[in-house]
Amino acid sequence: MNYKVHFVDRQEEFDHIMEDLAAEPWIGFDTEFVGEKFYVPALCLIQVVSENDIFLIDPLKVSNLEAFLRIVESPDVLKITHAGDNDYRLLHTLYKTVPRNTFDTQIAAGFVGYNYPAGFGKIVEKELKVSLAKSHTVADWEARPLDPKAVEYAIEDVKYLPALHARLSAKLRRQNREGWAREENMKWEKASFYQVDPYKEVLGNDLVHQLDFKGKIFLMRLYQWRREKAAEQNVPRETILQSRHISTVVRAAKDAFRSDRGNRTLSEHVWRRHQSDWQALLARPVTEEEKSFLQNLPEPAPDDPEREWTMELMYHFVRRQCLDHEISAALLLPKGDFNKLKSGEDNFNSALLEGWRAELLGNTLVDWLKRNGRLNMEWGDQQCVLRFQP
């Protein structure tokens, strides 16, 4: 693994390198970005590894990344990443890039006995017997020149990707799971994966079910206003209005903010700065889109202790199945998605019970889960029999 390291900060050099890499069968890559200060994260470094070289590309100086993005989108070049979700989401946010032909070592590891998501250092140590010093994960990636230790960290982040790909691919092949891993990676290769529901924040706030029609409309608009302000100023949404104050503002809107001065949970200057905006939100006529959303707003699932017990028990059966097959349960059915299934929410993605997951779980269990079935438990002499009920 004696790679030659190149610092790339000139457009002409970058274009020449990308032209060569576009003809290669594979590359590994990672990105470093700053997201905590901005609404849209700032891409600060791209690390690319090929057969003999590592390229550290400075996007703060190389302004046109089109040649690299074409490689990411090319079906002819395999892209090797670790936890590539964040990298691909960032590239799509900034450039609308949708990758093709991807392989992720974190996903692959989840199919061959590792917990998901397993850290890069842990997999490298176990597979390649190399210990990584991950001390600069929060480096100042905007700084120039970069801290030498940060550069070392950036190199290590891609240096071991080719060897890991080879090791994990061999394990997948031996267990006939290459197709499963490929299927899981393909979710990143669809534009729909990157679509964000504009009402996600509203749906995630239980307050929406406690409000009258007017309050619901204002809550929707308040979240939209916060997003637009944050995008306009390119700052985090929490900088505009902290999430913990959303309910305070919504409740103050009930009397058109006439009694807001008596509320001290939100500072006076925030009230003064934004109150005219909030009053304007309150005064706007209701749109057909807003009406349609509220008409289709799912009701909170009623308490159902029997169903909750049943689903928790079944999840342990699912985990046992994963344990027997050395596949991470969190990869098969992430806890957040399982909670949607358990509560009977309409927005559970039934595609999570198809493909390799259905093959692993078996048709009987998958059909039962899709039907929101129940269990019948029968106690006998020194035994307990569980039977599926439709």
Secondary structure per residue as TSV (DSSP state, phi and psi in degrees):
chain	resnum	aa	ss	phi	psi
A	1	M	-	360.0	44.3
A	2	N	-	-92.8	85.7
A	3	Y	-	-89.7	148.4
A	4	K	E	-89.1	127.5
A	5	V	E	-98.5	131.6
A	6	H	E	-122.8	130.8
A	7	F	E	-93.2	123.0
A	8	V	E	-116.6	110.5
A	9	D	-	-134.1	15.3
A	10	R	-	-122.3	136.5
A	11	Q	H	-59.5	-44.4
A	12	E	H	-62.4	-44.2
A	13	E	H	-64.2	-42.8
A	14	F	H	-58.9	-48.3
A	15	D	H	-61.0	-39.1
A	16	H	H	-65.9	-43.7
A	17	I	H	-63.8	-43.8
A	18	M	H	-65.5	-34.0
A	19	E	H	-61.2	-41.6
A	20	D	H	-68.9	-43.5
A	21	L	H	-67.1	-28.2
A	22	A	T	-63.9	-19.5
A	23	A	T	-94.1	-3.0
A	24	E	S	-83.1	155.3
A	25	P	S	-75.4	-21.1
A	26	W	E	-156.1	157.7
A	27	I	E	-141.2	157.1
A	28	G	E	-111.6	147.2
A	29	F	E	-151.6	161.7
A	30	D	E	-149.3	163.2
A	31	T	E	-130.5	152.4
A	32	E	E	-120.6	133.7
A	33	F	E	-147.0	164.3
A	34	V	E	-112.8	116.5
A	35	G	-	-115.2	-18.2
A	36	E	S	-76.0	-14.7
A	37	K	S	-104.0	-9.5
A	38	F	-	-130.5	159.2
A	39	Y	S	-72.8	-46.6
A	40	V	S	-103.5	118.3
A	41	P	-	-55.7	148.1
A	42	A	E	-94.5	118.9
A	43	L	E	-75.6	121.0
A	44	C	E	-115.5	-21.3
A	45	L	E	-159.7	140.4
A	46	I	E	-122.8	124.6
A	47	Q	E	-106.8	127.5
A	48	V	E	-126.1	132.5
A	49	V	E	-116.5	137.2
A	50	S	-	-122.9	-163.5
A	51	E	S	-61.3	-38.8
A	52	N	S	-124.8	-7.7
A	53	D	E	-132.3	153.8
A	54	I	E	-122.1	128.8
A	55	F	E	-112.9	124.2
A	56	L	E	-102.8	105.2
A	57	I	E	-99.6	129.4
A	58	D	-	-98.3	98.1
A	59	P	T	-72.9	-7.7
A	60	L	T	-75.7	-17.3
A	61	K	T	-116.0	-32.4
A	62	V	-	-90.9	102.8
A	63	S	-	-82.2	-28.4
A	64	N	-	-106.6	105.6
A	65	L	-	-98.9	14.4
A	66	E	H	-54.8	-39.3
A	67	A	H	-64.9	-37.2
A	68	F	H	-70.2	-41.5
A	69	L	H	-63.3	-34.3
A	70	R	H	-64.5	-35.7
A	71	I	H	-66.9	-42.8
A	72	V	H	-59.6	-36.5
A	73	E	H	-86.5	-6.4
A	74	S	-	-77.5	130.3
A	75	P	T	-75.6	-9.3
A	76	D	T	-90.3	-13.2
A	77	V	S	-117.8	119.9
A	78	L	E	-72.4	132.5
A	79	K	E	-106.4	120.8
A	80	I	E	-103.8	126.8
A	81	T	E	-136.4	171.0
A	82	H	S	-125.9	124.1
A	83	A	S	54.1	50.4
A	84	G	H	-69.7	-7.9
A	85	D	H	-49.1	-52.7
A	86	N	H	-63.8	-39.0
A	87	D	H	-65.0	-46.5
A	88	Y	H	-69.7	-36.6
A	89	R	H	-62.8	-41.5
A	90	L	H	-64.0	-45.8
A	91	L	H	-64.2	-33.8
A	92	H	H	-71.9	-40.8
A	93	T	H	-60.6	-43.5
A	94	L	H	-80.4	-37.9
A	95	Y	H	-130.5	2.9
A	96	K	-	61.9	27.9
A	97	T	-	-75.2	133.4
A	98	V	-	-119.4	116.0
A	99	P	-	-73.5	161.8
A	100	R	-	-134.8	152.1
A	101	N	S	57.9	71.4
A	102	T	E	-114.1	151.7
A	103	F	E	-142.0	124.4
A	104	D	E	-115.8	126.2
A	105	T	H	-69.4	-28.6
A	106	Q	H	-69.0	-42.5
A	107	I	H	-65.7	-46.6
A	108	A	H	-58.3	-41.9
A	109	A	H	-61.9	-35.0
A	110	G	H	-64.4	-20.0
A	111	F	T	-92.6	-5.8
A	112	V	T	-126.9	29.9
A	113	G	T	110.0	-6.2
A	114	Y	-	-89.5	149.8
A	115	N	-	-65.3	151.0
A	116	Y	S	-117.7	130.2
A	117	P	S	-91.2	126.5
A	118	A	-	-88.3	142.0
A	119	G	-	-70.0	152.7
A	120	F	H	-58.9	-45.9
A	121	G	H	-60.7	-40.1
A	122	K	H	-64.2	-43.4
A	123	I	H	-68.4	-42.7
A	124	V	H	-60.6	-43.9
A	125	E	H	-63.4	-42.4
A	126	K	H	-75.7	-38.8
A	127	E	H	-85.2	-37.2
A	128	L	H	-114.4	-2.0
A	129	K	-	58.8	40.2
A	130	V	-	-124.7	131.1
A	131	S	-	-97.7	127.8
A	132	L	-	-100.1	143.4
A	133	A	-	-97.4	95.9
A	134	K	-	-91.7	64.5
A	135	S	-	-100.8	-4.3
A	136	H	-	-122.7	34.2
A	137	T	T	-66.5	-19.8
A	138	V	T	-115.8	42.3
A	139	A	-	-71.0	161.0
A	140	D	-	-83.9	91.6
A	141	W	T	-76.2	-12.0
A	142	E	T	-81.1	-20.2
A	143	A	-	-67.0	143.7
A	144	R	S	-136.8	127.6
A	145	P	S	-72.9	157.6
A	146	L	-	-70.2	146.9
A	147	D	-	-59.7	131.5
A	148	P	H	-53.1	-36.4
A	149	K	H	-70.0	-33.0
A	150	A	H	-67.0	-38.0
A	151	V	H	-62.7	-42.7
A	152	E	H	-61.4	-42.9
A	153	Y	H	-61.9	-43.7
A	154	A	H	-62.3	-38.3
A	155	I	H	-66.3	-45.1
A	156	E	H	-62.4	-28.5
A	157	D	H	-65.7	-21.8
A	158	V	H	-118.8	-17.1
A	159	K	H	-56.3	-36.3
A	160	Y	T	-100.5	2.0
A	161	L	H	-61.7	-44.6
A	162	P	H	-62.1	-42.9
A	163	A	H	-66.7	-39.0
A	164	L	H	-64.6	-41.8
A	165	H	H	-57.3	-44.8
A	166	A	H	-64.2	-46.0
A	167	R	H	-64.7	-49.0
A	168	L	H	-70.9	-34.2
A	169	S	H	-62.8	-40.3
A	170	A	H	-63.4	-41.2
A	171	K	H	-66.6	-41.7
A	172	L	H	-61.5	-41.2
A	173	R	H	-63.7	-43.8
A	174	R	H	-62.9	-31.5
A	175	Q	T	-99.7	10.0
A	176	N	T	56.0	43.7
A	177	R	-	-120.7	12.1
A	178	E	H	-59.5	-41.7
A	179	G	H	-65.3	-35.6
A	180	W	H	-64.7	-47.1
A	181	A	H	-64.4	-39.6
A	182	R	H	-62.8	-43.0
A	183	E	H	-59.9	-41.0
A	184	E	H	-69.1	-36.7
A	185	N	H	-68.0	-29.5
A	186	M	G	-66.3	-15.6
A	187	K	G	-61.4	-29.1
A	188	W	G	-76.2	-13.3
A	189	E	G	-96.5	18.1
A	190	K	S	-123.1	134.5
A	191	A	G	-60.4	-29.6
A	192	S	G	-63.8	-25.1
A	193	F	G	-61.0	-29.8
A	194	Y	G	-95.6	-0.4
A	195	Q	-	-73.0	136.0
A	196	V	-	-112.4	127.1
A	197	D	-	-69.7	118.7
A	198	P	T	-63.6	-17.0
A	199	Y	T	-101.8	12.1
A	200	K	H	-57.8	-42.5
A	201	E	H	-65.9	-38.7
A	202	V	H	-63.8	-46.9
A	203	L	H	-65.1	-26.8
A	204	G	T	-85.7	-1.8
A	205	N	-	-108.4	113.4
A	206	D	G	-61.1	-17.7
A	207	L	G	-58.1	-30.4
A	208	V	G	-59.9	-29.0
A	209	H	G	-83.2	-6.2
A	210	Q	G	-101.4	-3.8
A	211	L	S	-101.6	156.5
A	212	D	-	-79.0	179.9
A	213	F	H	-56.0	-47.9
A	214	K	H	-62.8	-38.7
A	215	G	H	-67.3	-38.8
A	216	K	H	-62.1	-44.6
A	217	I	H	-60.0	-44.4
A	218	F	H	-65.7	-39.3
A	219	L	H	-60.5	-44.5
A	220	M	H	-58.4	-46.0
A	221	R	H	-70.0	-34.2
A	222	L	H	-64.5	-43.1
A	223	Y	H	-63.7	-42.1
A	224	Q	H	-64.1	-43.2
A	225	W	H	-59.0	-43.0
A	226	R	H	-63.6	-42.2
A	227	R	H	-62.7	-44.7
A	228	E	H	-66.0	-41.6
A	229	K	H	-63.2	-43.2
A	230	A	H	-64.3	-41.7
A	231	A	H	-65.3	-41.3
A	232	E	H	-61.5	-40.2
A	233	Q	H	-95.5	-5.8
A	234	N	T	51.3	55.0
A	235	V	S	-131.2	161.3
A	236	P	-	-61.5	150.3
A	237	R	H	-58.2	-35.5
A	238	E	H	-64.6	-24.1
A	239	T	H	-67.9	-34.1
A	240	I	H	-74.9	-51.4
A	241	L	S	-157.6	121.1
A	242	Q	-	-67.5	143.1
A	243	S	G	-58.5	-32.2
A	244	R	G	-68.7	-13.8
A	245	H	G	-99.4	-3.2
A	246	I	H	-57.2	-48.0
A	247	S	H	-64.1	-35.0
A	248	T	H	-60.9	-45.3
A	249	V	H	-68.1	-41.6
A	250	V	H	-63.7	-41.6
A	251	R	H	-69.4	-34.5
A	252	A	H	-66.9	-26.0
A	253	A	G	-70.2	-17.1
A	254	K	G	-59.5	-35.4
A	255	D	G	-113.3	32.8
A	256	A	T	57.4	34.0
A	257	F	T	66.0	18.0
A	258	R	T	-68.5	-27.0
A	259	S	T	-108.9	19.6
A	260	D	G	-66.4	-27.3
A	261	R	G	-66.2	-20.5
A	262	G	G	-82.6	-3.2
A	263	N	-	-100.6	117.9
A	264	R	-	-107.4	11.5
A	265	T	S	-75.5	-18.4
A	266	L	S	-122.2	133.8
A	267	S	-	-64.1	151.4
A	268	E	H	-59.2	-40.2
A	269	H	H	-69.5	-27.9
A	270	V	H	-69.1	-42.0
A	271	W	H	-57.4	-49.6
A	272	R	H	-63.1	-39.9
A	273	R	H	-68.6	-35.8
A	274	H	H	-115.0	-6.7
A	275	Q	H	-61.2	-37.7
A	276	S	H	-63.7	-38.3
A	277	D	H	-62.1	-45.1
A	278	W	H	-66.9	-37.1
A	279	Q	H	-65.9	-36.7
A	280	A	H	-66.0	-38.4
A	281	L	H	-61.1	-41.3
A	282	L	H	-66.8	-32.3
A	283	A	H	-85.4	-15.9
A	284	R	S	-65.1	142.9
A	285	P	-	-64.4	149.8
A	286	V	-	-71.9	133.3
A	287	T	-	-90.7	163.4
A	288	E	H	-65.1	-35.6
A	289	E	H	-62.8	-42.6
A	290	E	H	-64.8	-42.6
A	291	K	H	-60.1	-44.9
A	292	S	H	-62.0	-42.3
A	293	F	H	-61.5	-46.1
A	294	L	H	-69.2	-31.9
A	295	Q	H	-66.2	-29.2
A	296	N	T	-103.3	9.8
A	297	L	-	-64.8	121.0
A	298	P	-	-66.5	139.7
A	299	E	-	-73.5	148.0
A	300	P	-	-62.4	138.4
A	301	A	-	-64.3	134.3
A	302	P	-	-68.5	155.6
A	303	D	-	-61.7	130.9
A	304	D	-	-142.3	81.1
A	305	P	H	-56.4	-34.7
A	306	E	H	-64.6	-46.1
A	307	R	H	-65.5	-41.2
A	308	E	H	-60.7	-43.3
A	309	W	H	-62.8	-44.6
A	310	T	H	-59.6	-48.3
A	311	M	H	-69.1	-36.5
A	312	E	H	-63.4	-40.3
A	313	L	H	-65.1	-43.6
A	314	M	H	-64.6	-33.6
A	315	Y	H	-62.8	-34.9
A	316	H	H	-69.1	-33.0
A	317	F	H	-65.2	-40.8
A	318	V	H	-62.3	-44.1
A	319	R	H	-62.4	-37.6
A	320	R	H	-64.7	-40.9
A	321	Q	H	-61.3	-41.9
A	322	C	H	-65.2	-41.1
A	323	L	H	-62.1	-42.8
A	324	D	H	-63.6	-30.6
A	325	H	H	-102.5	7.0
A	326	E	T	55.1	48.0
A	327	I	-	-125.4	136.6
A	328	S	-	-66.2	127.5
A	329	A	H	-63.4	-32.4
A	330	A	H	-69.5	-23.7
A	331	L	H	-79.2	-39.9
A	332	L	H	-67.7	-49.2
A	333	L	S	-144.4	91.6
A	334	P	-	-53.2	145.8
A	335	K	H	-58.1	-38.6
A	336	G	H	-61.4	-41.3
A	337	D	H	-70.4	-37.7
A	338	F	H	-61.9	-39.0
A	339	N	H	-62.6	-36.7
A	340	K	H	-64.6	-42.2
A	341	L	H	-64.6	-42.2
A	342	K	H	-64.1	-39.4
A	343	S	H	-81.0	-8.9
A	344	G	T	77.7	20.3
A	345	E	-	-65.7	143.6
A	346	D	T	-68.8	-21.1
A	347	N	T	-88.9	13.9
A	348	F	-	-66.9	133.3
A	349	N	-	-82.1	100.8
A	350	S	G	-65.1	-16.0
A	351	A	G	-63.6	-18.2
A	352	L	G	-71.8	-4.4
A	353	L	G	-114.9	26.2
A	354	E	S	-123.1	180.0
A	355	G	T	62.2	-135.5
A	356	W	H	-65.0	-28.0
A	357	R	H	-66.2	-43.7
A	358	A	H	-64.1	-38.0
A	359	E	H	-63.1	-39.9
A	360	L	H	-72.6	-45.0
A	361	L	H	-78.7	-27.9
A	362	G	-	92.3	151.0
A	363	N	H	-63.5	-36.9
A	364	T	H	-62.0	-48.9
A	365	L	H	-68.6	-41.0
A	366	V	H	-62.8	-45.6
A	367	D	H	-61.3	-41.0
A	368	W	H	-64.4	-42.8
A	369	L	H	-64.8	-40.1
A	370	K	H	-67.6	-28.7
A	371	R	T	-88.3	0.7
A	372	N	T	55.9	46.6
A	373	G	-	-70.7	175.5
A	374	R	E	-124.6	172.0
A	375	L	E	-115.4	143.3
A	376	N	E	-110.1	123.8
A	377	M	E	-107.3	125.4
A	378	E	E	-120.1	123.7
A	379	W	E	-92.1	134.1
A	380	G	E	-130.3	-165.9
A	381	D	T	-70.9	106.3
A	382	Q	T	58.3	30.0
A	383	Q	E	-153.5	158.6
A	384	C	E	-132.1	122.2
A	385	V	E	-106.6	126.6
A	386	L	E	-107.1	130.3
A	387	R	E	-125.9	137.7
A	388	F	E	-67.9	139.3
A	389	Q	E	-119.5	140.9
A	390	P	-	-67.9	360.0
